[in-house]
Amino acid sequence: MSLLEVSDLRVTYNAASQAPIPAVRGIDVTLDVGETLGIAGESGCGKSSMAGALLRLLPKGTEVTGDVLLDGEDVLEMKPGRLRAVRWTELAIVFQGALHTLNPVQRVGDQIYEAIKLHAKSASDDDPKRVADLLELVGLPARRSRAYPHELSGGQRQRVLIGLALACDPRLLIADEPTTALDVMVQAQVLRLLAELQRELGLAIIFITHDLSTLVNVCRRIAVMYAGRIVEHGPNDKVFADGAHPYTRALSAAFPVIGEAEFRMNPSGLSGDPPDPRHVPSGCPFHPRCAVVTDVCPHTEVELWPAGPSREAACVHVSGAPVRA
């Protein structure tokens, strides 16, 4: 049995003033103990909605259907007491905005200590030492536990968030765009830290980002999302270097190789935006922006078809698709 099994996950936001918004439209994901999975896609493709659904952190009134099995137990069916325990001891999350996530009037060490006291499976007199150990684990000196969030740099605050998420020894960590607000050098440091922690602690990690290139070094598998669904899934190097779906190739091409003339003379990118979730195009939802669109694309309901060894893609051009242009 896998550590995490997600089947036909669907998330729909409901608001009295507007039509329902189907942000996630049927996702299947599995993750084994100690495995890493990257979720890539532009803003508005449903990545964070999926993450929120896994921990049941979405706004009241949001409709979530499907199965989210954590060690065989459905998170969506858990009672509040059980869910409260699971969120820290089995499943934890690192958000992208540390300054907005941390309590600005509480010292960071106290915030980590509070999480241990409230959620750890067993409290002990060693809990204060545990705070110091966690800070050192994420590359901060123990004395920084006395600091307030505003007294730390962006990278240091992000390290505190990672330490906070690890406070109760979870088995699965969701990192929801944890490096978006950081400069390139600090991004690299945080990514390296997450990779080291994954190896040392045997963590399973779901890493969510709009930057496909960051996933190659930290995730074994990559799933690409578009319009609320996974459109490609496969090994990290194959997905990034040789995407089977046109959307994946467009994401990869958006990250030029510095110093290469072909990128300097021929800048690439992807025009337009993902569709409004309330008005997703018929057929392949990417077809209005696709460079290789054919007559059948607007009328063919795509699904994940075989696209090579351990790979799938939702495109009529892949070899496993039953429809040809």
C-alpha positions as CSV (number, residue, x, y, z in Angstrom):
1,M,0.0,0.0,0.0
2,S,1.3,3.5,-0.9
3,L,1.7,6.1,1.8
4,L,-0.7,8.5,-0.1
5,E,-3.3,7.5,-2.7
6,V,-5.5,10.2,-4.2
7,S,-8.3,9.1,-6.5
8,D,-10.5,11.4,-8.6
9,L,-9.9,14.4,-6.4
10,R,-12.2,17.3,-7.3
11,V,-12.4,20.7,-5.7
12,T,-15.2,23.2,-6.3
13,Y,-15.4,26.6,-4.7
14,N,-18.9,27.9,-4.0
15,A,-19.9,31.5,-3.5
16,A,-23.3,33.1,-3.4
17,S,-22.3,35.9,-5.7
18,Q,-21.0,33.8,-8.6
19,A,-21.1,30.5,-10.3
20,P,-19.3,27.5,-8.7
21,I,-15.6,27.4,-9.6
22,P,-14.2,23.9,-10.4
23,A,-10.6,24.4,-9.5
24,V,-9.5,20.7,-9.5
25,R,-11.3,18.4,-12.0
26,G,-10.3,14.9,-11.2
27,I,-6.7,14.1,-10.1
28,D,-5.1,10.7,-9.3
29,V,-1.8,10.7,-7.4
30,T,0.2,8.0,-5.5
31,L,3.2,8.5,-3.3
32,D,5.3,5.9,-1.5
33,V,7.2,6.3,1.7
34,G,10.3,8.4,1.1
35,E,9.3,9.3,-2.4
36,T,9.3,12.8,-4.0
37,L,6.7,14.2,-6.4
38,G,6.8,17.6,-8.1
39,I,3.6,19.3,-9.2
40,A,4.2,22.1,-11.8
41,G,2.0,24.5,-13.6
42,E,1.0,28.2,-14.0
43,S,-0.9,30.1,-11.4
44,G,-4.6,29.2,-11.6
45,C,-4.1,25.6,-12.6
46,G,-5.3,24.2,-9.3
47,K,-2.0,23.2,-7.6
48,S,-2.6,25.0,-4.3
49,S,-6.2,24.0,-4.3
50,M,-5.1,20.4,-4.5
51,A,-2.6,20.9,-1.6
52,G,-5.3,22.5,0.5
53,A,-7.7,19.6,-0.2
54,L,-5.1,17.0,1.0
55,L,-5.0,18.7,4.4
56,R,-8.7,19.9,4.4
57,L,-7.5,23.5,4.7
58,L,-9.9,25.0,2.1
59,P,-12.6,27.6,2.9
60,K,-15.9,26.6,4.4
61,G,-18.4,25.7,1.8
62,T,-15.8,24.3,-0.6
63,E,-17.0,21.0,-2.1
64,V,-14.3,18.3,-2.1
65,T,-14.9,14.9,-3.5
66,G,-12.9,11.8,-4.2
67,D,-10.5,9.8,-2.0
68,V,-7.4,10.9,-0.1
69,L,-6.0,7.8,1.5
70,L,-3.2,8.3,4.0
71,D,-1.9,4.9,5.0
72,G,-5.3,3.6,3.9
73,E,-7.3,6.1,6.0
74,D,-9.4,8.6,4.1
75,V,-8.5,12.1,5.2
76,L,-11.7,13.5,3.8
77,E,-13.7,11.3,6.2
78,M,-11.7,11.9,9.3
79,K,-13.4,13.5,12.4
80,P,-12.0,16.8,13.6
81,G,-10.0,15.3,16.5
82,R,-8.3,12.7,14.2
83,L,-7.7,15.3,11.5
84,R,-6.0,17.7,14.0
85,A,-3.6,14.9,15.0
86,V,-2.8,13.8,11.5
87,R,-2.1,17.3,10.2
88,W,1.1,17.6,12.2
89,T,2.2,14.1,13.0
90,E,1.6,12.4,9.7
91,L,1.1,15.2,7.1
92,A,2.5,18.8,7.3
93,I,2.8,21.7,4.9
94,V,5.3,24.5,4.2
95,F,3.5,27.6,2.8
96,Q,5.1,30.1,0.4
97,G,4.7,33.2,2.5
98,A,6.7,32.8,5.7
99,L,6.1,36.4,6.8
100,H,2.3,35.9,6.5
101,T,2.3,32.5,8.0
102,L,4.4,33.1,11.2
103,N,2.9,35.0,14.1
104,P,4.6,38.5,13.9
105,V,4.4,39.1,17.7
106,Q,5.7,35.7,18.9
107,R,9.3,34.6,18.9
108,V,9.9,31.9,16.3
109,G,11.2,29.4,19.0
110,D,8.0,29.8,20.9
111,Q,5.9,29.1,17.8
112,I,7.8,25.8,17.2
113,Y,7.6,24.9,20.9
114,E,3.8,25.5,20.8
115,A,3.4,23.2,17.9
116,I,5.3,20.4,19.7
117,K,3.3,20.9,22.9
118,L,-0.1,20.9,21.1
119,H,0.4,18.3,18.4
120,A,3.3,15.9,19.2
121,K,2.4,12.4,20.1
122,S,4.1,12.7,23.4
123,A,5.4,15.8,25.3
124,S,8.5,15.7,27.4
125,D,10.9,17.9,29.3
126,D,13.2,17.8,26.3
127,D,10.8,19.8,24.1
128,P,12.8,23.1,24.5
129,K,15.9,21.2,23.3
130,R,13.9,19.8,20.4
131,V,13.3,23.4,19.3
132,A,17.0,24.1,19.2
133,D,17.7,20.8,17.4
134,L,15.1,21.7,14.8
135,L,16.6,25.1,14.1
136,E,20.0,23.6,13.7
137,L,18.6,20.9,11.5
138,V,17.4,23.6,9.1
139,G,20.7,25.5,9.2
140,L,19.9,28.2,11.9
141,P,21.8,28.7,15.1
142,A,19.7,27.8,18.2
143,R,20.1,31.4,19.5
144,R,17.8,32.5,16.6
145,S,14.9,31.0,18.5
146,R,14.6,34.3,20.4
147,A,14.1,36.3,17.2
148,Y,10.8,37.6,16.0
149,P,9.9,36.9,12.3
150,H,10.7,40.5,11.2
151,E,14.2,40.2,12.6
152,L,15.0,37.3,10.2
153,S,15.8,37.4,6.5
154,G,13.4,35.8,3.9
155,G,15.5,32.7,3.7
156,Q,15.8,32.4,7.4
157,R,12.0,32.7,7.9
158,Q,11.5,30.0,5.3
159,R,13.9,27.8,7.2
160,V,11.9,28.4,10.3
161,L,8.7,27.4,8.5
162,I,10.4,24.1,7.4
163,G,11.5,23.5,11.0
164,L,7.9,24.2,12.2
165,A,6.5,21.7,9.7
166,L,9.0,19.1,10.9
167,A,8.3,19.7,14.6
168,C,6.1,16.6,15.0
169,D,8.1,14.2,12.7
170,P,5.6,14.0,9.8
171,R,6.0,11.3,7.2
172,L,4.7,13.4,4.3
173,L,5.6,17.0,3.7
174,I,3.8,19.3,1.2
175,A,6.0,22.2,0.1
176,D,3.6,24.7,-1.6
177,E,5.9,27.1,-3.6
178,P,8.3,27.5,-0.7
179,T,10.8,29.5,-2.7
180,T,8.6,31.8,-4.7
181,A,9.4,35.0,-2.7
182,L,13.1,34.4,-2.4
183,D,16.0,35.5,-4.6
184,V,17.8,33.0,-6.8
185,M,20.7,32.3,-4.4
186,V,18.4,31.8,-1.4
187,Q,16.1,29.6,-3.5
188,A,19.0,27.3,-4.2
189,Q,19.9,27.1,-0.5
190,V,16.3,26.2,0.5
191,L,16.0,23.6,-2.3
192,R,19.2,22.0,-1.2
193,L,18.0,22.0,2.4
194,L,14.8,20.2,1.4
195,A,16.7,17.6,-0.6
196,E,19.1,16.9,2.3
197,L,16.2,16.6,4.8
198,Q,14.4,14.3,2.5
199,R,17.4,12.0,2.3
200,E,18.3,12.2,6.0
201,L,14.7,11.8,7.4
202,G,13.2,9.6,4.8
203,L,10.5,12.1,4.1
204,A,7.9,11.8,1.3
205,I,7.6,15.2,-0.3
206,I,5.1,16.8,-2.6
207,F,6.8,19.9,-4.1
208,I,4.5,22.4,-5.7
209,T,5.8,25.2,-7.9
210,H,5.2,27.1,-11.2
211,D,8.9,26.8,-12.0
212,L,9.4,23.4,-13.7
213,S,13.2,23.8,-13.7
214,T,13.4,23.7,-9.9
215,L,11.8,20.3,-9.7
216,V,14.5,18.4,-11.6
217,N,17.0,18.3,-8.8
218,V,14.5,17.7,-5.9
219,C,11.9,15.4,-7.3
220,R,12.1,11.9,-8.8
221,R,8.7,12.2,-10.6
222,I,7.0,15.3,-12.0
223,A,3.3,15.9,-12.7
224,V,2.3,18.9,-14.8
225,M,-1.1,20.5,-14.1
226,Y,-3.3,22.5,-16.4
227,A,-6.9,23.7,-16.0
228,G,-7.3,21.6,-12.9
229,R,-6.1,18.3,-14.2
230,I,-2.8,16.5,-14.6
231,V,-1.7,16.6,-18.3
232,E,1.6,14.9,-18.0
233,H,3.3,12.6,-15.5
234,G,6.7,10.9,-15.6
235,P,10.4,10.8,-14.6
236,N,11.9,14.2,-13.7
237,D,14.5,14.3,-16.4
238,K,12.3,13.1,-19.2
239,V,9.4,15.5,-18.4
240,F,11.7,18.5,-18.2
241,A,14.1,17.8,-21.1
242,D,11.6,16.1,-23.5
243,G,8.0,16.9,-22.6
244,A,5.4,14.7,-24.2
245,H,2.7,17.4,-23.9
246,P,2.9,20.7,-25.7
247,Y,2.2,22.6,-22.4
248,T,5.1,20.9,-20.7
249,R,7.4,21.8,-23.6
250,A,6.2,25.4,-23.3
251,L,6.9,25.5,-19.6
252,S,10.4,24.1,-20.1
253,A,11.2,26.6,-22.9
254,A,10.3,29.4,-20.6
255,F,13.6,28.9,-18.7
256,P,16.4,29.8,-21.0
257,V,20.0,28.6,-20.7
258,I,22.1,31.6,-19.9
259,G,24.9,32.2,-22.4
260,E,23.3,30.1,-25.1
261,A,22.9,32.0,-28.4
262,E,19.8,30.1,-29.4
263,F,17.9,31.4,-26.3
264,R,19.3,34.9,-26.6
265,M,18.4,35.4,-30.2
266,N,15.0,33.5,-30.0
267,P,13.3,34.2,-26.7
268,S,10.5,31.8,-26.0
269,G,7.4,31.9,-23.9
270,L,3.8,31.1,-23.7
271,S,1.2,33.8,-24.5
272,G,-2.1,34.1,-22.7
273,D,-3.3,32.6,-19.5
274,P,-4.9,29.3,-18.3
275,P,-8.6,29.3,-18.8
276,D,-11.2,30.5,-16.3
277,P,-12.1,27.3,-14.4
278,R,-15.8,28.2,-15.0
279,H,-15.3,28.2,-18.8
280,V,-12.8,25.5,-19.6
281,P,-12.6,25.0,-23.4
282,S,-14.1,21.8,-24.8
283,G,-11.8,18.9,-25.8
284,C,-8.2,19.5,-24.8
285,P,-8.3,22.6,-22.6
286,F,-4.9,23.7,-23.8
287,H,-5.8,23.8,-27.5
288,P,-6.4,27.6,-27.7
289,R,-2.8,28.2,-26.7
290,C,-1.2,25.2,-28.4
291,A,1.4,25.5,-31.1
292,V,0.6,22.1,-32.6
293,V,-3.2,22.2,-32.4
294,T,-5.2,20.1,-34.9
295,D,-8.8,20.0,-36.0
296,V,-9.5,17.1,-33.6
297,C,-8.2,18.8,-30.4
298,P,-11.2,21.0,-29.6
299,H,-13.5,18.0,-30.0
300,T,-11.6,15.1,-28.3
301,E,-11.9,14.4,-24.6
302,V,-8.3,13.8,-23.7
303,E,-7.0,11.7,-20.8
304,L,-3.7,10.4,-19.6
305,W,-2.5,8.0,-22.3
306,P,0.9,6.1,-22.4
307,A,3.7,8.3,-23.7
308,G,6.7,6.1,-23.1
309,P,8.3,4.2,-20.3
310,S,6.6,5.2,-17.0
311,R,5.1,8.3,-18.7
312,E,1.6,9.5,-19.5
313,A,0.3,12.6,-21.3
314,A,-3.1,14.0,-22.1
315,C,-2.5,14.8,-25.8
316,V,-3.7,13.3,-29.0
317,H,-0.1,13.4,-30.4
318,V,1.3,10.9,-28.0
319,S,1.9,7.4,-29.3
320,G,-0.6,5.8,-26.8
321,A,-3.5,8.1,-27.8
322,P,-6.4,6.3,-29.5
323,V,-7.1,9.3,-31.7
324,R,-4.8,10.7,-34.5
325,A,-4.8,14.1,-36.1
